[in-house]
């Protein structure tokens, strides 16, 4: 088998998965033995979804695996373990392929890449539902943060032990891609020009549901804690320091910018102080003078829109370059602490 599509499901309604299934069944020019759907049911579905219906309704070869509920990361890892294809692509069940030629585009890219690539990387479309139930679309160029639009050589993931961290179910793809990015050789990335994937951000999805907001923020903080540790384990001290400092800055901006409910601020501030700031300042032994300089740098780097009361910015982010230069200077100054 050339390609396995790993699709995970927990309690999403059948109607949300139906779009994925319809687009999958509309794919043109797919030959026997080229592609398979691996559907992982993550625990019991209280919404009445019958995974066996996937086997009935899907026209390409498919298999359903049921596992005890453990979250999206555990489900994706299970799908990866079930796969024996040359390549694997991770999909959310409430998304869909972009066009009727998406699979053919991927499979042709696999043939063209041969053994010269470990990652096929494509832009993707993002479709978002607003509060009024209206939908809008925008193109996302090759975005490293998300899993969307990426097709991985399965043996490469296995060789480098790249897996989803099962401790978190939000920002887990950013963590996965961070670890993969430390190992991937840029010349082994093949770029697809055409979008092959549609990311659908529904109001009721796990990442957008207000009931999950506290969990999502907590998992995002844990992701920021884990990123530098991954870099250290992979022998990349500069990347570790960059992720540690950036995590501190991002967390700080969220707290002072009023994006965190007041009831949560004490808990999250403690996480930032005890789990992000103290361990990493101790590890790299930054002086108070260095911290004063960081204050100036951070004021002019990666400032989030409306992060400071009364302050407006054009666009979401400013340039990270001043901060990156500061990190490089600190790493050179404190090489022992990396």
SVG drawing of the C-alpha trace seen along z (x, -y; Angstrom):
<svg xmlns="http://www.w3.org/2000/svg" viewBox="-27 -53 57 57">
<polyline fill="none" stroke="black" stroke-width="0.4" points="0.0,0.0 1.4,-3.4 -0.7,-5.6 -2.7,-5.2 -5.1,-8.0 -5.3,-7.9 -8.6,-9.4 -9.5,-9.6 -12.9,-10.0 -14.3,-10.3 -17.8,-11.9 -18.1,-14.0 -21.5,-13.7 -22.0,-11.5 -22.9,-14.6 -19.5,-16.2 -17.7,-13.1 -20.0,-12.7 -18.2,-15.5 -14.9,-13.8 -16.4,-10.5 -18.2,-12.1 -15.0,-13.8 -13.1,-10.6 -15.6,-8.6 -15.4,-11.3 -11.7,-10.9 -10.8,-10.2 -8.2,-7.9 -7.4,-5.8 -6.1,-2.3 -6.3,0.8 -3.6,1.1 -2.7,-2.6 -4.7,-4.0 -6.5,-2.9 -8.5,-4.5 -7.5,-3.6 -10.4,-4.8 -9.5,-4.9 -12.5,-5.0 -11.2,-6.7 -13.3,-5.1 -17.1,-4.8 -19.1,-7.3 -22.0,-8.7 -23.5,-10.4 -24.6,-7.3 -21.9,-7.2 -21.4,-3.7 -17.9,-3.2 -18.8,-0.1 -20.9,-2.3 -17.6,-3.6 -16.8,-0.1 -20.2,-0.1 -20.1,-3.6 -16.4,-4.0 -15.6,-2.9 -11.9,-2.7 -10.3,0.1 -10.9,-0.8 -10.4,0.7 -11.8,-0.3 -9.9,0.0 -11.5,-0.6 -9.3,-1.6 -10.0,-2.7 -10.4,-6.5 -7.1,-8.2 -7.3,-11.4 -6.4,-12.4 -2.7,-11.9 -3.1,-8.3 -5.5,-7.6 -3.1,-9.0 -0.3,-6.9 -2.5,-3.9 -3.3,-4.6 0.4,-5.0 1.0,-1.6 -1.8,0.0 -0.4,-1.3 2.0,0.7 1.9,-1.7 4.9,-3.5 3.4,-6.9 0.9,-8.1 -1.3,-11.2 -3.1,-12.3 -6.6,-13.7 -9.3,-15.0 -12.7,-13.4 -14.5,-16.7 -12.2,-18.0 -12.1,-16.8 -9.9,-16.5 -9.8,-19.7 -10.8,-18.5 -11.7,-15.3 -8.1,-15.1 -6.4,-15.5 -5.5,-11.8 -4.3,-11.5 -2.1,-14.6 -0.6,-13.0 -0.1,-9.6 1.6,-11.1 3.8,-13.2 4.8,-10.0 5.8,-8.4 7.7,-11.5 9.5,-11.8 10.6,-8.2 13.2,-7.6 14.3,-11.2 11.9,-12.6 10.6,-11.9 7.9,-14.5 5.5,-15.7 4.3,-19.2 1.4,-21.1 -0.6,-24.3 -4.1,-23.8 -7.4,-25.7 -8.9,-26.7 -12.7,-27.0 -14.0,-28.7 -17.5,-29.0 -18.2,-32.3 -20.6,-33.0 -23.5,-33.6 -23.0,-30.2 -21.5,-31.8 -18.4,-30.2 -15.4,-31.8 -12.3,-30.4 -8.6,-31.4 -5.5,-29.7 -2.8,-28.6 0.6,-28.4 2.9,-25.6 2.3,-26.0 4.7,-24.0 2.5,-24.2 -0.4,-22.0 -0.6,-18.4 -2.7,-19.4 -1.2,-19.1 1.7,-16.9 2.3,-13.3 5.1,-11.5 7.2,-8.5 6.2,-6.0 9.5,-4.3 11.2,-7.7 8.8,-8.5 9.5,-5.1 13.3,-5.4 13.4,-8.7 10.7,-7.8 8.5,-10.7 5.1,-10.3 2.3,-12.4 2.7,-13.2 -0.2,-11.5 -0.1,-13.8 -1.8,-16.6 -4.7,-16.8 -4.3,-20.5 -1.1,-21.9 -0.1,-18.2 0.5,-18.7 2.8,-21.7 4.8,-19.5 4.9,-16.6 6.1,-18.9 8.7,-20.5 10.3,-17.1 10.1,-16.1 11.5,-19.5 14.7,-18.8 15.3,-15.6 14.1,-16.3 16.7,-17.2 15.4,-20.2 16.5,-18.6 14.3,-15.6 11.1,-17.7 9.2,-17.7 6.7,-20.6 3.4,-20.1 2.1,-23.2 -1.6,-22.5 -3.7,-22.3 -4.9,-18.8 -6.6,-19.4 -9.4,-21.4 -9.3,-22.2 -12.8,-22.9 -13.0,-24.9 -16.5,-24.4 -17.9,-26.2 -18.5,-22.8 -15.1,-21.3 -12.9,-20.2 -10.5,-23.1 -13.2,-25.8 -15.7,-24.6 -15.8,-27.1 -16.2,-24.2 -12.7,-23.1 -11.1,-26.5 -9.4,-25.9 -8.1,-22.5 -6.8,-23.9 -4.9,-26.7 -3.4,-24.3 -2.3,-21.9 -0.8,-24.8 1.3,-25.7 2.4,-22.1 3.3,-22.1 5.5,-25.1 7.2,-23.3 7.8,-20.2 9.2,-21.8 12.6,-22.9 13.0,-19.5 12.5,-17.8 15.2,-20.0 17.6,-19.2 16.9,-15.5 17.5,-15.8 20.8,-17.7 19.7,-21.1 20.5,-23.6 19.8,-26.7 16.4,-25.5 15.7,-24.6 16.6,-28.0 14.6,-29.7 11.5,-27.6 11.9,-28.2 12.2,-32.0 9.4,-32.2 7.1,-30.1 7.8,-32.5 7.1,-35.5 3.9,-34.1 2.6,-33.1 3.4,-36.5 1.6,-38.2 -1.5,-36.1 -1.6,-36.8 -1.1,-40.6 -3.2,-40.9 -6.5,-40.0 -7.0,-36.8 -7.1,-34.6 -10.2,-34.6 -9.3,-36.2 -10.2,-32.9 -7.5,-31.1 -4.7,-33.7 -3.3,-32.6 -2.9,-29.0 -1.4,-29.8 0.9,-32.5 2.2,-29.8 2.8,-27.5 4.7,-30.2 6.8,-31.0 7.5,-27.5 7.5,-25.4 8.8,-27.8 10.8,-30.6 12.6,-29.2 14.0,-26.0 15.2,-27.7 16.7,-30.8 18.5,-28.5 19.7,-26.3 21.0,-29.1 22.0,-31.3 20.8,-34.6 21.8,-37.6 19.5,-40.5 21.2,-42.7 20.4,-40.2 16.8,-40.1 16.5,-43.9 17.7,-43.6 15.1,-40.9 12.4,-43.3 13.4,-45.8 13.7,-43.1 10.3,-41.6 8.7,-45.0 9.8,-45.2 9.4,-41.6 6.4,-39.3 3.9,-41.7 0.5,-40.3 -2.3,-42.5 -3.9,-44.2 -1.4,-42.5 -1.1,-45.7 -4.2,-47.7 -4.9,-50.5 -2.3,-49.5 -3.3,-48.5 -1.1,-46.8 -1.5,-46.1 -1.7,-42.4 -1.3,-39.7 2.4,-39.5 5.5,-41.7 8.9,-40.5 10.6,-37.8 14.0,-38.8 15.1,-41.0 14.2,-38.3 16.0,-35.6 19.1,-37.8 18.9,-38.1 18.6,-34.4 21.6,-33.8 23.7,-36.3 22.7,-34.7 23.5,-31.2 26.9,-32.3 27.4,-34.0 26.2,-31.1 27.2,-28.1 27.5,-25.8 23.8,-26.3 22.4,-25.2"/>
</svg>
